[in-house]
């Protein structure tokens, strides 16, 4: 294991330093082990199956193959006027990292990992996702465009494998609504961000009309999907040491940016 890998990550359970062991890593304090599975460091080996219909979709080989070019754009068009070009413009304006590694959280097939790597350098980027199928595709896509230095790992947003105040920025586009506990995930983001680092997000929002909300409630019950409003996002980031810098809504989606104080 190269020294840069050991420096970049920390135990997701106790946040202590890691040491190399065989092909994986082991915590120097609590002694938890993190093996290599399917060619990727696995920081969540205890999680075998993801809860919720929406999460299970992300393990499907068919969905993964269609996700970046068809499934994801179709989903955003159904609920808002936001397009990839709008999302990228938002990141250009609000994604402002300080020194340190950069995390693309729930990176999926790595669309934004590659985009952000083009702005800050592939060697600073870590793409993390709980789906092996997604990060395998992300690795292929990154290699195909010459970003071999971009690192992908398997892990959970509920327990990020980084030390306190160690990251320069975190991006999470299109996934907060899929997490089993979004508040815990935002707490983890606040923990790992350095002062001045930014947290950018794209997620699902509650619609204003009562009829639309009823449909969303039904969808949420069977899918595990979650929705937010502006106040929920503002309170959550502020409770975790961040200041909301911007929030924009379009239909069923919202873009937001926060900065660690």
C-alpha positions in Angstrom: 0.0 0.0 0.0 1.5 3.3 -1.0 2.2 5.9 1.7 -0.2 8.4 0.1 -3.1 6.0 0.6 -2.3 5.7 4.3 -2.1 9.4 4.7 -5.3 10.1 2.9 -7.6 7.8 4.8 -8.5 7.1 8.4 -10.6 4.5 10.2 -14.3 5.1 9.5 -15.1 3.7 13.0 -12.8 5.6 15.3 -11.0 8.0 12.9 -7.5 6.8 13.9 -4.6 6.3 11.5 -4.4 3.1 9.3 -1.6 0.7 8.6 -1.1 -1.6 5.6 -1.9 -5.3 6.2 -1.6 -7.7 3.3 -3.6 -6.0 0.5 -5.8 -4.0 2.8 -5.7 -1.7 5.8 -6.1 -2.0 9.5 -6.8 0.6 12.1 -3.9 1.3 14.4 -6.3 1.9 17.4 -9.5 -0.2 17.2 -7.9 -2.9 14.9 -10.8 -3.0 12.5 -9.8 -4.4 9.1 -10.6 -3.0 5.7 -9.8 -5.4 2.9 -9.6 -5.1 -0.9 -12.7 -6.5 -2.6 -13.2 -6.6 -6.3 -10.1 -4.5 -6.7 -11.2 -1.7 -4.4 -10.5 -0.8 -0.8 -13.6 -1.6 1.1 -14.3 0.6 4.1 -17.8 -1.0 4.7 -17.1 -4.7 4.5 -19.9 -5.3 7.0 -22.6 -4.0 4.6 -23.6 -6.7 2.2 -27.0 -5.5 1.0 -28.3 -1.9 0.7 -31.8 -1.2 2.1 -34.5 0.4 0.0 -35.6 -0.1 -3.6 -33.8 3.0 -4.8 -30.5 1.7 -3.4 -30.9 -1.7 -4.9 -31.3 -0.1 -8.3 -27.8 1.3 -7.9 -26.4 -2.3 -7.8 -28.1 -3.3 -11.0 -25.7 -3.9 -13.9 -28.4 -2.6 -16.4 -29.0 0.6 -14.4 -25.2 1.2 -14.0 -24.7 0.8 -17.8 -27.4 3.3 -18.5 -27.1 5.6 -15.5 -24.8 8.4 -16.6 -26.0 8.9 -20.1 -29.7 8.0 -19.8 -31.1 7.1 -16.4 -29.8 10.1 -14.4 -30.6 12.8 -17.1 -34.1 11.3 -17.5 -34.7 11.4 -13.7 -33.7 15.1 -13.4 -35.8 16.0 -16.5 -38.9 14.4 -14.9 -38.7 16.5 -11.8 -37.0 19.8 -12.8 -35.4 21.9 -15.5 -31.9 21.3 -14.2 -29.5 19.7 -16.7 -25.9 18.5 -16.4 -24.7 21.8 -17.8 -26.5 23.7 -15.0 -25.0 21.4 -12.4 -21.5 21.9 -13.8 -22.0 25.7 -13.9 -23.1 25.5 -10.2 -19.9 23.7 -9.2 -17.8 26.1 -11.1 -19.3 28.9 -9.0 -19.6 27.3 -5.6 -17.2 24.4 -5.4 -14.2 26.2 -3.7 -11.9 23.7 -2.0 -9.2 24.6 0.4 -6.0 22.5 0.7 -6.3 18.7 1.1 -8.0 15.7 -0.5 -11.4 16.2 -2.2 -14.3 13.8 -1.8 -17.0 13.1 -4.4 -19.5 11.4 -2.1 -21.8 8.7 -3.6 -19.9 9.2 -6.8 -21.8 6.7 -8.9 -20.2 6.2 -12.2 -17.8 9.1 -11.6 -19.2 11.8 -13.8 -18.5 14.5 -11.2 -15.4 12.8 -10.0 -13.9 13.3 -13.5 -15.3 16.8 -13.9 -13.8 17.9 -10.5 -10.6 16.1 -11.2 -10.2 18.3 -14.3 -10.5 21.4 -12.1 -8.3 20.4 -9.0 -6.2 17.5 -10.3 -7.0 13.8 -10.3 -4.5 13.0 -7.6 -6.6 15.0 -5.0 -9.9 13.3 -5.8 -11.4 10.4 -4.0 -14.7 9.0 -5.3 -16.6 7.0 -2.8 -19.7 4.9 -3.3 -21.4 1.9 -1.6 -22.1 0.1 -4.9 -19.3 -2.0 -6.3 -21.0 -1.9 -9.7 -20.9 1.9 -9.7 -17.3 2.3 -8.7 -16.2 -0.4 -11.2 -17.9 1.6 -13.9 -16.4 4.8 -12.5 -12.9 3.2 -12.7 -13.4 2.3 -16.3 -14.7 5.7 -17.3 -11.8 7.5 -15.5 -9.2 5.3 -17.2 -10.8 5.9 -20.6 -10.1 9.6 -20.3 -6.6 9.4 -18.8 -7.5 10.0 -15.2 -5.7 6.9 -13.8 -4.7 8.8 -10.7 -8.3 9.3 -9.6 -8.9 6.9 -6.7 -12.3 5.1 -6.0 -13.1 3.3 -2.8 -16.2 1.5 -1.4 -17.6 3.1 1.7 -20.7 4.4 3.5 -21.7 8.1 3.9 -22.7 7.1 7.4 -19.1 6.6 8.4 -16.6 8.3 6.2 -13.0 6.9 6.1 -11.3 10.3 6.8 -9.9 12.0 9.8 -11.5 15.0 11.4 -11.0 18.3 9.4 -9.0 16.6 6.7 -10.8 17.3 3.5 -10.7 20.4 1.3 -14.2 20.0 -0.1 -17.0 17.5 -0.4 -19.4 17.2 -3.3 -22.6 15.0 -3.2 -24.8 15.3 -6.3 -27.8 13.1 -6.6 -27.5 10.9 -3.5 -28.5 12.6 -0.3 -32.1 11.5 -0.8 -30.9 7.8 -1.0 -29.0 7.7 2.2 -30.6 5.8 5.1 -29.9 8.7 7.5 -29.2 12.0 5.7 -28.7 13.9 8.9 -25.9 11.5 10.0 -24.3 11.8 6.5 -24.3 15.6 6.8 -22.8 15.2 10.3 -20.0 13.2 8.8 -19.4 15.8 6.1 -19.2 18.5 8.7 -16.7 16.4 10.7 -14.3 15.7 7.8 -14.4 19.2 6.2 -11.6 21.7 7.0 -12.5 25.3 7.9 -13.3 27.1 4.7 -14.0 23.9 2.8 -17.2 23.7 0.8 -20.0 21.2 0.7 -22.0 21.2 -2.6 -25.1 19.1 -3.0 -28.0 18.3 -5.4 -30.9 16.5 -3.9 -34.7 16.0 -4.0 -37.1 18.6 -2.5 -40.7 18.6 -1.4 -43.1 20.2 -3.8 -45.3 23.1 -2.6 -48.7 21.7 -3.6 -50.5 19.3 -1.3 -51.4 17.0 -4.2 -47.7 16.7 -5.3 -46.6 16.1 -1.7 -49.1 13.2 -1.4 -47.6 11.6 -4.5 -44.1 12.1 -3.1 -45.1 10.5 0.3 -46.5 7.4 -1.5 -43.3 7.1 -3.6 -41.1 7.6 -0.5 -42.9 4.8 1.4 -42.1 2.1 -1.1 -38.8 3.3 -2.5 -36.9 4.6 0.6 -36.5 7.9 -1.3 -36.3 11.1 0.9 -37.3 14.7 0.2 -36.1 17.9 1.8 -37.1 21.6 1.9 -34.8 24.6 2.2 -35.2 24.9 6.0 -34.3 21.2 6.5 -31.0 21.7 4.6 -30.2 25.0 6.3 -30.7 23.5 9.8 -28.8 20.4 9.1 -25.7 22.1 7.8 -25.8 24.8 10.5 -26.0 22.1 13.2 -22.8 20.6 11.8 -20.6 23.7 11.8 -21.4 24.9 8.3 -23.0 28.1 6.9 -25.4 27.8 4.0 -24.0 29.9 1.1 -26.6 29.3 -1.5 -29.7 27.3 -2.3 -31.6 27.1 -5.6 -34.7 25.1 -6.4 -36.2 23.9 -9.6 -39.3 21.7 -9.4 -38.5 18.5 -7.4 -34.7 19.2 -7.1 -32.5 21.7 -5.2 -28.9 22.7 -5.5 -27.1 24.0 -2.5 -23.7 25.1 -1.2 -22.4 25.4 2.3 -19.0 26.3 3.8 -17.4 25.0 7.0 -16.9 27.7 9.5 
